[in-house]
Amino acid sequence: MKRYILQITFLLTTIVTYSQELSQVTFTVGTNLSFFSFRTDQEIMIRISDEGKMLEWGTDPGPGRYYSDPRKLQTYLGRVEYFGQEYDSVFRGKVKSIGTCTFTYYGKYETAAKIGKLKTIGRVAVDYYDNYEDASFKGKIKYAGSVLFSYYSSFENDAFRGKLKSVNNSSITYYSTFDDKAIAGRIKSIGSFEYIWYSSYERYHGSLKFGSVTQNINGIVYIIM
């Protein structure tokens, strides 16, 4: 009996942990990060920028949509609450909860790199690179729960300076300014998966030639729109 209880407890813990962690990382035209997506316990997708701004929320229609309209989420019709006029101006008007998922924000006494930005997404704590960090990633998300993000510094090649460099152990590389102009700045690899783009001398220059537009790496789905 104890064995079954332990198995059920482990399963529930795994489900809760999964629902709280980063779910998707989405790039525009394979160049710039569009947003990070977090999935709540109610299967609601919360999209935020790399600087901790909530962009939108809704339900994910599934992988088939990525090929036609990957940006589109289905409207969430449940309860959404906002911080009212009785709260400090830093929080006023911001989303307080979506369904059962609540949000907190850094207050006015925090450093400038954090003020007003998301502090928690449900049970996921969010932290940022601070004022003393490199200018190319100062103020960007450093941690979200157990996920660590790194970015290319201001000393890197112009084509990928300040762009997302890694998500935990999954490294992200880009074509540089020394490559063909049609592919400079586009993603070259995510983890062990490579991407090849049509060059400026080819008919579909700048379009993806080889590589999947969606890739599940260590439980996180990377989407190239």
C-alpha positions in Angstrom: 0.0 0.0 0.0 2.8 2.4 0.9 4.5 1.6 -2.4 1.4 2.7 -4.3 1.0 5.9 -2.3 4.7 6.8 -3.0 4.2 6.1 -6.7 1.1 8.3 -6.8 2.8 11.1 -4.9 5.8 11.0 -7.2 3.5 11.1 -10.3 1.6 14.1 -8.9 4.8 15.9 -8.0 6.1 15.3 -11.6 3.0 16.7 -13.1 3.0 19.8 -10.9 6.7 20.4 -11.6 6.2 20.0 -15.3 3.3 22.5 -15.4 5.4 25.1 -13.6 8.5 25.0 -15.8 9.3 26.6 -19.1 7.4 24.9 -21.9 8.4 26.7 -25.2 11.0 29.0 -26.6 9.9 30.8 -29.8 12.1 32.6 -32.4 11.0 35.0 -35.2 12.2 33.9 -38.6 15.0 32.0 -36.9 16.7 35.2 -35.7 15.4 36.9 -32.6 13.7 35.5 -29.6 10.0 36.2 -29.7 9.0 35.0 -26.2 9.2 32.3 -23.5 6.1 30.3 -22.8 5.1 28.8 -19.5 2.3 26.3 -19.1 0.1 26.6 -16.0 -1.6 23.8 -14.1 -4.8 24.6 -16.1 -2.9 24.2 -19.4 -2.9 28.0 -20.0 0.1 29.3 -21.9 1.7 32.4 -20.5 4.0 34.2 -23.0 6.6 36.6 -21.6 9.5 38.6 -23.2 13.1 38.0 -22.3 12.9 41.1 -20.1 10.0 39.8 -18.0 7.0 41.5 -19.6 3.8 39.5 -19.9 2.8 39.6 -23.6 -0.3 37.4 -23.9 -2.0 34.3 -22.6 -4.4 31.6 -23.9 -4.6 27.9 -24.7 -2.3 26.2 -27.1 -4.2 24.7 -30.1 -1.4 22.1 -30.6 1.6 21.5 -32.9 -0.3 21.6 -36.2 -0.9 25.3 -35.8 2.8 26.1 -35.9 2.9 25.7 -39.6 0.1 28.1 -40.4 -0.2 30.6 -37.5 2.3 29.8 -34.8 1.7 33.0 -32.9 -2.0 32.4 -32.4 -3.3 31.3 -29.0 -6.9 30.4 -28.4 -8.6 33.0 -26.1 -8.8 32.0 -22.5 -12.4 32.6 -21.3 -11.8 32.0 -17.6 -11.2 34.4 -14.8 -8.5 37.1 -15.1 -7.7 39.6 -12.3 -5.6 42.7 -12.3 -4.0 44.8 -9.6 -6.3 47.7 -8.9 -5.9 51.4 -7.9 -5.4 50.4 -4.2 -2.0 48.9 -5.0 1.3 50.6 -5.5 1.8 52.3 -9.0 4.4 49.7 -9.9 1.8 46.9 -9.8 -1.3 48.8 -10.8 -3.0 47.5 -13.9 -0.8 44.4 -14.1 -2.2 40.9 -14.3 -2.7 39.5 -10.8 -4.0 36.0 -11.7 -5.1 34.0 -14.7 -7.3 31.1 -13.6 -5.5 29.5 -10.6 -2.1 30.9 -11.6 -1.1 34.0 -9.6 1.6 36.5 -10.5 3.9 38.8 -8.4 6.2 41.6 -9.5 9.3 43.3 -8.2 8.6 46.5 -6.2 9.9 50.0 -6.5 12.7 49.4 -4.0 14.4 46.8 -6.2 17.2 47.6 -8.5 16.3 49.4 -11.8 16.8 46.2 -13.8 14.0 44.5 -11.9 11.4 47.1 -11.0 7.9 46.2 -12.2 9.0 43.0 -13.8 7.5 39.5 -13.2 8.8 38.0 -9.9 6.8 34.8 -9.8 4.7 32.9 -12.3 2.7 30.6 -10.1 5.3 28.8 -8.1 8.1 29.7 -10.5 10.5 32.4 -9.2 12.0 34.7 -11.9 15.3 36.6 -11.5 17.2 38.9 -13.9 20.7 40.0 -14.8 21.3 43.1 -12.7 22.6 46.6 -13.4 26.3 45.6 -13.1 26.0 42.9 -15.8 27.1 43.2 -19.4 25.0 45.8 -21.3 23.8 43.4 -23.9 21.8 41.3 -21.4 21.3 43.5 -18.4 17.7 43.3 -17.3 17.0 40.1 -19.1 15.7 36.9 -17.4 18.5 34.9 -15.8 16.5 32.3 -14.0 12.9 31.0 -14.2 12.5 28.3 -11.7 15.3 25.8 -12.3 16.0 27.0 -15.8 19.1 29.2 -16.4 19.4 31.5 -19.4 22.5 33.0 -20.8 23.0 35.5 -23.6 25.9 36.6 -25.9 27.9 39.5 -24.6 28.5 42.9 -26.1 31.9 41.6 -27.2 30.5 39.0 -29.5 29.8 39.2 -33.2 27.3 41.8 -34.3 25.0 39.2 -35.8 24.2 37.5 -32.4 25.3 40.0 -29.8 22.7 40.0 -26.9 20.8 37.0 -28.3 19.9 33.9 -26.3 23.0 31.8 -25.9 21.7 28.8 -23.9 18.8 27.4 -22.0 20.3 25.3 -19.2 22.7 22.9 -21.0 21.2 23.5 -24.5 23.4 25.9 -26.4 22.2 28.1 -29.2 24.5 29.2 -32.0 23.9 31.6 -34.9 25.5 32.4 -38.3 27.8 35.4 -38.0 28.4 38.4 -40.1 31.2 36.4 -41.9 28.5 34.1 -43.4 26.2 34.9 -46.3 24.2 38.0 -45.7 20.9 36.2 -46.1 21.6 33.9 -43.2 23.7 36.1 -40.9 22.1 36.2 -37.5 19.9 33.2 -38.1 20.0 30.1 -35.8 22.7 27.6 -36.7 22.1 25.1 -34.0 20.1 24.4 -30.9 21.8 21.7 -28.8 22.8 19.0 -31.3 20.2 20.0 -33.9 21.4 22.0 -36.9 19.6 24.5 -39.2 20.5 25.3 -42.8 19.0 28.3 -44.6 18.8 29.2 -48.3 21.6 31.6 -49.2 21.3 34.9 -51.0 22.2 33.1 -54.3 19.2 30.7 -54.0 15.6 31.2 -54.9 14.2 31.1 -51.4 17.0 33.1 -49.8 16.7 33.5 -46.1 14.1 30.6 -45.8 14.7 27.5 -43.8 16.3 24.8 -46.0 17.0 22.0 -43.4 15.9 21.6 -39.8 12.6 21.1 -38.0 10.5 24.2 -37.1 9.7 22.5 -33.8 12.2 20.6 -31.7 11.7 19.1 -28.3 15.0 19.3 -26.4 15.1 18.1 -22.8 11.4 18.7 -22.4 11.4 22.2 -23.8 9.9 22.8 -27.3 11.9 25.2 -29.5 9.8 26.8 -32.3 11.2 28.7 -35.3 8.5 30.8 -37.0 
